[in-house]
């Protein structure tokens, strides 16, 4: 199978390697996200985030968020991800 980045004539705007990371944390807060984003930025660029249904992040309510990280290989963390108690990350897909 060909590399999906070479199949079309136009780029996707996601950079050479983008990893979609699923963050799960019950009732995550803005402070939790700040800590996680800061730590993720040591690996690459946090290009954006969102929920599965497109609803806005609601501090203290949102439990799952998908984050696009551009750059080096991201390693999932099943226990207290990025130093946040209870946070779990999984790699959902790698583009590029």
N, CA, C and O atoms as a GROMACS GRO file, in nm:
protein
  384
    1UNK      N    1   0.084  -0.118   0.000
    1UNK     CA    2   0.000   0.000   0.000
    1UNK      C    3   0.088   0.124   0.000
    1UNK      O    4   0.189   0.130   0.071
    2UNK      N    5   0.051   0.219  -0.078
    2UNK     CA    6   0.128   0.343  -0.088
    2UNK      C    7   0.109   0.429   0.036
    2UNK      O    8   0.008   0.418   0.106
    3UNK      N    9   0.206   0.512   0.062
    3UNK     CA   10   0.196   0.609   0.170
    3UNK      C   11   0.081   0.704   0.138
    3UNK      O   12   0.077   0.761   0.030
    4UNK      N   13  -0.011   0.721   0.231
    4UNK     CA   14  -0.130   0.803   0.206
    4UNK      C   15  -0.097   0.949   0.176
    4UNK      O   16  -0.178   1.019   0.116
    5UNK      N   17   0.022   0.996   0.218
    5UNK     CA   18   0.058   1.134   0.192
    5UNK      C   19   0.096   1.158   0.047
    5UNK      O   20   0.100   1.273   0.003
    6UNK      N   21   0.124   1.051  -0.030
    6UNK     CA   22   0.166   1.068  -0.169
    6UNK      C   23   0.055   1.036  -0.267
    6UNK      O   24   0.075   1.046  -0.388
    7UNK      N   25  -0.063   0.999  -0.219
    7UNK     CA   26  -0.171   0.959  -0.308
    7UNK      C   27  -0.240   1.077  -0.376
    7UNK      O   28  -0.289   1.063  -0.488
    8UNK      N   29  -0.244   1.190  -0.312
    8UNK     CA   30  -0.312   1.307  -0.370
    8UNK      C   31  -0.213   1.415  -0.406
    8UNK      O   32  -0.096   1.411  -0.365
    9UNK      N   33  -0.259   1.508  -0.482
    9UNK     CA   34  -0.174   1.618  -0.522
    9UNK      C   35  -0.166   1.729  -0.420
    9UNK      O   36  -0.078   1.814  -0.428
   10UNK      N   37  -0.257   1.730  -0.324
   10UNK     CA   38  -0.260   1.835  -0.224
   10UNK      C   39  -0.232   1.777  -0.087
   10UNK      O   40  -0.266   1.662  -0.058
   11UNK      N   41  -0.169   1.857  -0.003
   11UNK     CA   42  -0.142   1.812   0.134
   11UNK      C   43  -0.266   1.821   0.220
   11UNK      O   44  -0.368   1.879   0.180
   12UNK      N   45  -0.257   1.763   0.339
   12UNK     CA   46  -0.371   1.765   0.431
   12UNK      C   47  -0.357   1.872   0.538
   12UNK      O   48  -0.448   1.890   0.619
   13UNK      N   49  -0.245   1.944   0.540
   13UNK     CA   50  -0.226   2.050   0.638
   13UNK      C   51  -0.188   2.001   0.776
   13UNK      O   52  -0.178   2.082   0.868
   14UNK      N   53  -0.167   1.870   0.792
   14UNK     CA   54  -0.138   1.815   0.923
   14UNK      C   55   0.011   1.800   0.952
   14UNK      O   56   0.048   1.756   1.061
   15UNK      N   57   0.096   1.833   0.858
   15UNK     CA   58   0.239   1.816   0.880
   15UNK      C   59   0.284   1.678   0.839
   15UNK      O   60   0.204   1.596   0.794
   16UNK      N   61   0.413   1.651   0.856
   16UNK     CA   62   0.468   1.525   0.808
   16UNK      C   63   0.427   1.406   0.894
   16UNK      O   64   0.414   1.295   0.842
   17UNK      N   65   0.407   1.425   1.024
   17UNK     CA   66   0.363   1.317   1.112
   17UNK      C   67   0.274   1.376   1.220
   17UNK      O   68   0.317   1.459   1.300
   18UNK      N   69   0.150   1.331   1.222
   18UNK     CA   70   0.055   1.376   1.323
   18UNK      C   71  -0.005   1.255   1.393
   18UNK      O   72  -0.050   1.161   1.327
   19UNK      N   73  -0.004   1.258   1.523
   19UNK     CA   74  -0.062   1.149   1.603
   19UNK      C   75  -0.188   1.201   1.670
   19UNK      O   76  -0.188   1.306   1.734
   20UNK      N   77  -0.296   1.125   1.655
   20UNK     CA   78  -0.420   1.158   1.725
   20UNK      C   79  -0.420   1.078   1.856
   20UNK      O   80  -0.420   0.955   1.856
   21UNK      N   81  -0.419   1.152   1.966
   21UNK     CA   82  -0.410   1.093   2.099
   21UNK      C   83  -0.546   1.109   2.169
   21UNK      O   84  -0.603   1.218   2.170
   22UNK      N   85  -0.594   1.002   2.225
   22UNK     CA   86  -0.718   1.008   2.304
   22UNK      C   87  -0.679   1.026   2.450
   22UNK      O   88  -0.604   0.946   2.506
   23UNK      N   89  -0.731   1.132   2.511
   23UNK     CA   90  -0.708   1.159   2.652
   23UNK      C   91  -0.838   1.129   2.727
   23UNK      O   92  -0.943   1.185   2.696
   24UNK      N   93  -0.828   1.041   2.824
   24UNK     CA   94  -0.944   1.010   2.908
   24UNK      C   95  -0.914   1.048   3.052
   24UNK      O   96  -0.812   1.007   3.108
   25UNK      N   97  -1.002   1.126   3.110
   25UNK     CA   98  -0.988   1.170   3.249
   25UNK      C   99  -1.124   1.218   3.295
   25UNK      O  100  -1.182   1.308   3.235
   26UNK      N  101  -1.174   1.160   3.400
   26UNK     CA  102  -1.307   1.198   3.449
   26UNK      C  103  -1.307   1.343   3.497
   26UNK      O  104  -1.224   1.383   3.579
   27UNK      N  105  -1.401   1.421   3.444
   27UNK     CA  106  -1.420   1.560   3.484
   27UNK      C  107  -1.292   1.644   3.474
   27UNK      O  108  -1.256   1.715   3.568
   28UNK      N  109  -1.224   1.634   3.358
   28UNK     CA  110  -1.097   1.708   3.344
   28UNK      C  111  -1.118   1.858   3.353
   28UNK      O  112  -1.223   1.911   3.316
   29UNK      N  113  -1.016   1.924   3.404
   29UNK     CA  114  -1.022   2.069   3.424
   29UNK      C  115  -0.929   2.139   3.325
   29UNK      O  116  -0.848   2.074   3.258
   30UNK      N  117  -0.941   2.268   3.317
   30UNK     CA  118  -0.852   2.348   3.233
   30UNK      C  119  -0.708   2.336   3.284
   30UNK      O  120  -0.614   2.334   3.205
   31UNK      N  121  -0.690   2.329   3.414
   31UNK     CA  122  -0.556   2.313   3.472
   31UNK      C  123  -0.496   2.179   3.431
   31UNK      O  124  -0.377   2.171   3.399
   32UNK      N  125  -0.578   2.072   3.431
   32UNK     CA  126  -0.530   1.942   3.383
   32UNK      C  127  -0.480   1.952   3.240
   32UNK      O  128  -0.373   1.902   3.207
   33UNK      N  129  -0.560   2.017   3.155
   33UNK     CA  130  -0.522   2.031   3.015
   33UNK      C  131  -0.394   2.112   2.999
   33UNK      O  132  -0.309   2.079   2.917
   34UNK      N  133  -0.380   2.218   3.078
   34UNK     CA  134  -0.260   2.299   3.072
   34UNK      C  135  -0.135   2.216   3.103
   34UNK      O  136  -0.034   2.228   3.034
   35UNK      N  137  -0.144   2.133   3.205
   35UNK     CA  138  -0.032   2.046   3.242
   35UNK      C  139  -0.001   1.947   3.132
   35UNK      O  140   0.115   1.927   3.097
   36UNK      N  141  -0.104   1.885   3.077
   36UNK     CA  142  -0.087   1.783   2.973
   36UNK      C  143  -0.033   1.846   2.845
   36UNK      O  144   0.062   1.793   2.786
   37UNK      N  145  -0.090   1.958   2.801
   37UNK     CA  146  -0.043   2.025   2.679
   37UNK      C  147   0.102   2.069   2.694
   37UNK      O  148   0.181   2.056   2.601
   38UNK      N  149   0.137   2.120   2.810
   38UNK     CA  150   0.274   2.165   2.834
   38UNK      C  151   0.372   2.048   2.820
   38UNK      O  152   0.478   2.062   2.759
   39UNK      N  153   0.335   1.934   2.877
   39UNK     CA  154   0.421   1.817   2.869
   39UNK      C  155   0.426   1.761   2.727
   39UNK      O  156   0.532   1.720   2.680
   40UNK      N  157   0.312   1.760   2.658
   40UNK     CA  158   0.308   1.713   2.520
   40UNK      C  159   0.394   1.800   2.429
   40UNK      O  160   0.450   1.751   2.330
   41UNK      N  161   0.404   1.928   2.461
   41UNK     CA  162   0.481   2.019   2.375
   41UNK      C  163   0.630   1.988   2.379
   41UNK      O  164   0.705   2.037   2.294
   42UNK      N  165   0.675   1.908   2.476
   42UNK     CA  166   0.813   1.864   2.480
   42UNK      C  167   0.840   1.757   2.373
   42UNK      O  168   0.954   1.736   2.333
   43UNK      N  169   0.732   1.691   2.327
   43UNK     CA  170   0.740   1.586   2.226
   43UNK      C  171   0.724   1.646   2.087
   43UNK      O  172   0.793   1.607   1.993
   44UNK      N  173   0.633   1.739   2.074
   44UNK     CA  174   0.602   1.799   1.945
   44UNK      C  175   0.509   1.918   1.964
   44UNK      O  176   0.503   1.977   2.072
   45UNK      N  177   0.439   1.951   1.858
   45UNK     CA  178   0.346   2.063   1.861
   45UNK      C  179   0.204   2.012   1.883
   45UNK      O  180   0.157   1.924   1.811
   46UNK      N  181   0.135   2.067   1.981
   46UNK     CA  182  -0.006   2.036   2.001
   46UNK      C  183  -0.082   2.121   1.899
   46UNK      O  184  -0.094   2.242   1.914
   47UNK      N  185  -0.132   2.055   1.794
   47UNK     CA  186  -0.193   2.127   1.682
   47UNK      C  187  -0.340   2.159   1.705
   47UNK      O  188  -0.395   2.247   1.638
   48UNK      N  189  -0.404   2.090   1.796
   48UNK     CA  190  -0.545   2.115   1.823
   48UNK      C  191  -0.606   2.001   1.902
   48UNK      O  192  -0.543   1.897   1.922
   49UNK      N  193  -0.728   2.021   1.945
   49UNK     CA  194  -0.798   1.917   2.019
   49UNK      C  195  -0.948   1.934   2.001
   49UNK      O  196  -0.996   2.040   1.961
   50UNK      N  197  -1.020   1.828   2.032
   50UNK     CA  198  -1.164   1.834   2.021
   50UNK      C  199  -1.230   1.709   2.077
   50UNK      O  200  -1.163   1.611   2.110
   51UNK      N  201  -1.359   1.714   2.087
   51UNK     CA  202  -1.437   1.600   2.135
   51UNK      C  203  -1.486   1.518   2.016
   51UNK      O  204  -1.484   1.565   1.902
   52UNK      N  205  -1.530   1.397   2.043
   52UNK     CA  206  -1.575   1.307   1.936
   52UNK      C  207  -1.697   1.362   1.864
   52UNK      O  208  -1.714   1.338   1.744
   53UNK      N  209  -1.782   1.435   1.934
   53UNK     CA  210  -1.904   1.486   1.872
   53UNK      C  211  -1.895   1.634   1.834
   53UNK      O  212  -1.993   1.693   1.788
   54UNK      N  213  -1.777   1.693   1.853
   54UNK     CA  214  -1.758   1.833   1.816
   54UNK      C  215  -1.806   1.934   1.918
   54UNK      O  216  -1.800   2.054   1.895
   55UNK      N  217  -1.855   1.886   2.031
   55UNK     CA  218  -1.900   1.978   2.135
   55UNK      C  219  -1.779   2.046   2.199
   55UNK      O  220  -1.668   1.994   2.194
   56UNK      N  221  -1.802   2.160   2.258
   56UNK     CA  222  -1.695   2.236   2.321
   56UNK      C  223  -1.647   2.167   2.448
   56UNK      O  224  -1.723   2.098   2.516
   57UNK      N  225  -1.519   2.186   2.479
   57UNK     CA  226  -1.465   2.137   2.606
   57UNK      C  227  -1.536   2.208   2.720
   57UNK      O  228  -1.552   2.330   2.717
   58UNK      N  229  -1.580   2.131   2.820
   58UNK     CA  230  -1.646   2.188   2.937
   58UNK      C  231  -1.568   2.146   3.061
   58UNK      O  232  -1.571   2.030   3.100
   59UNK      N  233  -1.498   2.241   3.121
   59UNK     CA  234  -1.418   2.212   3.239
   59UNK      C  235  -1.503   2.149   3.347
   59UNK      O  236  -1.612   2.197   3.378
   60UNK      N  237  -1.452   2.041   3.405
   60UNK     CA  238  -1.523   1.972   3.511
   60UNK      C  239  -1.630   1.876   3.462
   60UNK      O  240  -1.693   1.807   3.542
   61UNK      N  241  -1.651   1.870   3.330
   61UNK     CA  242  -1.754   1.784   3.273
   61UNK      C  243  -1.697   1.688   3.168
   61UNK      O  244  -1.730   1.570   3.168
   62UNK      N  245  -1.613   1.740   3.079
   62UNK     CA  246  -1.559   1.660   2.969
   62UNK      C  247  -1.472   1.546   3.024
   62UNK      O  248  -1.390   1.568   3.113
   63UNK      N  249  -1.494   1.426   2.970
   63UNK     CA  250  -1.418   1.308   3.014
   63UNK      C  251  -1.323   1.256   2.907
   63UNK      O  252  -1.227   1.186   2.940
   64UNK      N  253  -1.347   1.287   2.781
   64UNK     CA  254  -1.264   1.237   2.671
   64UNK      C  255  -1.236   1.350   2.573
   64UNK      O  256  -1.326   1.425   2.535
   65UNK      N  257  -1.109   1.363   2.534
   65UNK     CA  258  -1.066   1.464   2.439
   65UNK      C  259  -0.966   1.401   2.343
   65UNK      O  260  -0.885   1.318   2.384
   66UNK      N  261  -0.972   1.440   2.217
   66UNK     CA  262  -0.878   1.392   2.116
   66UNK      C  263  -0.783   1.505   2.084
   66UNK      O  264  -0.827   1.618   2.058
   67UNK      N  265  -0.653   1.477   2.085
   67UNK     CA  266  -0.550   1.580   2.069
   67UNK      C  267  -0.460   1.543   1.952
   67UNK      O  268  -0.412   1.430   1.943
   68UNK      N  269  -0.438   1.639   1.862
   68UNK     CA  270  -0.346   1.619   1.750
   68UNK      C  271  -0.208   1.669   1.790
   68UNK      O  272  -0.190   1.786   1.823
   69UNK      N  273  -0.111   1.578   1.788
   69UNK     CA  274   0.026   1.611   1.824
   69UNK      C  275   0.114   1.589   1.701
   69UNK      O  276   0.119   1.478   1.646
   70UNK      N  277   0.184   1.693   1.658
   70UNK     CA  278   0.273   1.683   1.542
   70UNK      C  279   0.417   1.673   1.590
   70UNK      O  280   0.460   1.747   1.679
   71UNK      N  281   0.491   1.580   1.530
   71UNK     CA  282   0.632   1.568   1.564
   71UNK      C  283   0.673   1.425   1.592
   71UNK      O  284   0.627   1.332   1.526
   72UNK      N  285   0.760   1.408   1.692
   72UNK     CA  286   0.816   1.278   1.725
   72UNK      C  287   0.710   1.176   1.765
   72UNK      O  288   0.594   1.210   1.784
   73UNK      N  289   0.753   1.053   1.777
   73UNK     CA  290   0.664   0.943   1.814
   73UNK      C  291   0.606   0.966   1.952
   73UNK      O  292   0.680   0.992   2.048
   74UNK      N  293   0.476   0.957   1.963
   74UNK     CA  294   0.408   0.973   2.092
   74UNK      C  295   0.391   0.836   2.155
   74UNK      O  296   0.352   0.741   2.087
   75UNK      N  297   0.419   0.824   2.282
   75UNK     CA  298   0.404   0.698   2.355
   75UNK      C  299   0.286   0.712   2.451
   75UNK      O  300   0.284   0.800   2.537
   76UNK      N  301   0.189   0.624   2.435
   76UNK     CA  302   0.070   0.626   2.521
   76UNK      C  303   0.109   0.598   2.666
   76UNK      O  304   0.210   0.534   2.694
   77UNK      N  305   0.027   0.649   2.757
   77UNK     CA  306   0.054   0.636   2.900
   77UNK      C  307  -0.074   0.595   2.971
   77UNK      O  308  -0.171   0.670   2.974
   78UNK      N  309  -0.075   0.475   3.027
   78UNK     CA  310  -0.197   0.419   3.086
   78UNK      C  311  -0.215   0.454   3.233
   78UNK      O  312  -0.317   0.420   3.293
   79UNK      N  313  -0.118   0.521   3.293
   79UNK     CA  314  -0.128   0.553   3.435
   79UNK      C  315  -0.080   0.695   3.461
   79UNK      O  316   0.037   0.726   3.438
   80UNK      N  317  -0.169   0.780   3.507
   80UNK     CA  318  -0.135   0.918   3.543
   80UNK      C  319  -0.054   0.987   3.433
   80UNK      O  320   0.055   1.039   3.456
   81UNK      N  321  -0.111   0.986   3.313
   81UNK     CA  322  -0.044   1.041   3.195
   81UNK      C  323  -0.003   1.186   3.216
   81UNK      O  324  -0.079   1.268   3.267
   82UNK      N  325   0.118   1.216   3.177
   82UNK     CA  326   0.175   1.351   3.182
   82UNK      C  327   0.169   1.411   3.322
   82UNK      O  328   0.161   1.532   3.339
   83UNK      N  329   0.173   1.323   3.424
   83UNK     CA  330   0.176   1.368   3.562
   83UNK      C  331   0.041   1.409   3.620
   83UNK      O  332   0.035   1.465   3.729
   84UNK      N  333  -0.067   1.381   3.547
   84UNK     CA  334  -0.201   1.416   3.596
   84UNK      C  335  -0.269   1.289   3.649
   84UNK      O  336  -0.291   1.194   3.574
   85UNK      N  337  -0.300   1.288   3.777
   85UNK     CA  338  -0.360   1.172   3.841
   85UNK      C  339  -0.488   1.128   3.770
   85UNK      O  340  -0.580   1.208   3.752
   86UNK      N  341  -0.493   1.002   3.732
   86UNK     CA  342  -0.611   0.945   3.668
   86UNK      C  343  -0.618   0.959   3.518
   86UNK      O  344  -0.703   0.898   3.454
   87UNK      N  345  -0.529   1.039   3.460
   87UNK     CA  346  -0.531   1.060   3.315
   87UNK      C  347  -0.473   0.938   3.243
   87UNK      O  348  -0.376   0.878   3.288
   88UNK      N  349  -0.535   0.904   3.130
   88UNK     CA  350  -0.490   0.793   3.047
   88UNK      C  351  -0.486   0.841   2.902
   88UNK      O  352  -0.580   0.906   2.855
   89UNK      N  353  -0.377   0.810   2.831
   89UNK     CA  354  -0.372   0.844   2.689
   89UNK      C  355  -0.352   0.716   2.608
   89UNK      O  356  -0.284   0.623   2.650
   90UNK      N  357  -0.413   0.715   2.490
   90UNK     CA  358  -0.394   0.608   2.393
   90UNK      C  359  -0.372   0.670   2.256
   90UNK      O  360  -0.423   0.778   2.227
   91UNK      N  361  -0.296   0.602   2.172
   91UNK     CA  362  -0.274   0.647   2.035
   91UNK      C  363  -0.389   0.592   1.951
   91UNK      O  364  -0.406   0.471   1.939
   92UNK      N  365  -0.468   0.683   1.892
   92UNK     CA  366  -0.582   0.642   1.811
   92UNK      C  367  -0.541   0.621   1.666
   92UNK      O  368  -0.590   0.528   1.601
   93UNK      N  369  -0.453   0.706   1.614
   93UNK     CA  370  -0.400   0.687   1.479
   93UNK      C  371  -0.279   0.775   1.457
   93UNK      O  372  -0.260   0.876   1.525
   94UNK      N  373  -0.198   0.735   1.358
   94UNK     CA  374  -0.082   0.813   1.318
   94UNK      C  375  -0.098   0.846   1.170
   94UNK      O  376  -0.118   0.756   1.088
   95UNK      N  377  -0.091   0.973   1.137
   95UNK     CA  378  -0.107   1.019   0.999
   95UNK      C  379   0.027   1.069   0.950
   95UNK      O  380   0.085   1.161   1.009
   96UNK      N  381   0.076   1.010   0.844
   96UNK     CA  382   0.202   1.055   0.785
   96UNK      C  383   0.315   0.962   0.807
   96UNK      O  384   0.426   0.988   0.762
   0.00000   0.00000   0.00000
